[in-house]
Amino acid sequence: MKKLLVVILGLIVIFMTFLYWSVLSTNSADQQSLLLNLDNVETINFKDYDSVIIAASTLYKANTIKTVIQGEQYRKAWETPIKVPVVFLDTLFGGVSITKEGGGKQTHSLKLLCTNNIQYTLRGINKDPEALIPDLLKTLSLENIVVDGISAQHPYGAILAAELATYANVLSTHPKVVFVPKQSVLGEEYNEKYGNRLFLLEYETESDTNWTDLDRVESIIESDDLQELKQKYNDSVYIDERQLVSSRLFDLIIGDWDRHAKQWGWVLQENKNKLIAIPIPGDRDNAFFKAEGLLPTLLSNENIVPRLRPFEEQIKFMPGLVYPFDRYFLLLTPESVFVEEAKELQKLLTDENIEKAFKVWPKAISELDKKEIKDKLIKRRSDIVKYGIEFKKEIERKGGLTEPLKGSEDVELSENLKRCFSCE
């Protein structure tokens, strides 16, 4: 029966795709006007300005038919101009150097190094989903279906998630929205790709220098390095299980469904000749993810794309939210820890604190999306004990791993450590 449902839903998606193709002509004008705006940007001397008023993108404007098929999503937030500071890399933090280019399948990013050896990242707010477009859609000239799907991500969701994390006692990379004009520091290699664009400027989840408020920090490393460290110094390396549970329950509250192993850093804190690894969540692009309209609703069906979980008042499919990451690090963590940390989050994320977190958003953005997101946050927080228990049971149901974590394919681990971090 489930297979039949998948086939039926797949046929509906194909039908809607071809219907959507008939209105693609309306999108060409949007893209052209966006290019014209970028051409106008080329004539401005940004050295004369401390800040600019700019929209994240006008690419996601939609007519009535497109809205029905693809949903309203966060289109208005993307096209609403906000005031952001202008950043030049030669004066930022006293001057930074570009160390390398980064990013995943959608996000372009640059790694920056300060003179004090602290690392930052510039992560593009506008996405490039080229790598996610199936060849079939390219053949049919339907690439815009995937491109338009970015409107389901809130352009400023990451800074709200970071502010909420502050109240929840969860670490974050402290992202800030900035505008980076074309400039000599970027050079020919990066100016066209990164110049005159909006970015999130945030701390990097890998650093030899401590940028957190924690003391006795040895370094900040990524998940694959933590696995290798555990392999080498097994009895001297531990994870802060409570902090990780709290962080993952916080993910459930804010609806961040994309939490694979490469999106975490770890603060190594020295404690009585041992190292305690404290998790730092990174990459909050999919917090508050919205799936409206016929196509997004179909795609987020648990039988189509199980991991594509929309941010609604209720969590309806927990298996889609449990990652190999959770099975590796939290398989043996007692259910009582999930319950206790859930109750602590309820104490910390009061209605008042949730309200105060929205101060990081410009007024125009809050007027658009605050009420809906706030109501959902409060409902999810109220039910987080129930979700915490459900989350733990799903980890146990899926059990230990049979393959490496994402990004750790080249890490040589014992059979014990391949299954879960806490296995002894």
HURA-V995358 format. One line per field, one symbol per residue. ss: DSSP state (a for helix, b for strand, c for the rest). phi: phi as a letter, one per 30 degrees, with the letter a starting at -180 (. if undefined). A space follows every 10 residues. Layout:
ss: ???
phi: ???
//
This chain:
ss: caaaaaaaaa aaaaaaaaaa acccaaaaaa aaaaaaaaaa accccaaacc bbbbcccccc cccaaaaaaa ccccaaaaac cbbbbbbccc caaacbbbbb bbccccccbb bbbbccccbb bbbbccccaa aaccaaaaac cccaaaaaaa aaccccaaaa aaaaaaaacc cccccbbbbb ccccccaaaa aaaaccbbbb bbbcccbccc ccccccbbbb bbaaaaaaaa aacaaabbbc aaaaaaaaaa aaaacccccc aaabbbbbbb bccbbbbbbb bccccccccc ccaaaaaaac cccccccccc cccccccaaa accaaaaaaa ccccaaaaaa aaaaaaaacc aaaaaaaaaa ccaaaaaaaa aaaaaaaaaa aacaaaaaaa aaaaaaaacc cccccccccc ccccaaaaac cccc
phi: .ddddddddd dddddddddd edcdeddddd dddddddddd ddcccdddbd abcacdacdc dbdddddddc jdhcedddcd dbcbdcbcdd cdhijbcdca cbjcdccdbb ccbdddidcb bccdddcbde dcddeedddd hcedddeddd dddddbdddd eddddeddhc dbchdbdbcc ddadddiddc eddcdibdbc cbdddaadcd cdddchddab bcdddddddd ddbedcbbcd dddddedddd eddciddcbd ddcbcbdccd ahibccccdb dbhcecdiec bciddedddd ddccbeddcd dbdcdcbded ccceedddcb ecdddedddd dddddddddd eddddddddd cdedddddbd ddddddeddd ddcddddddd ddddddddid dcbddeicdc ddbdedddda dddc
//
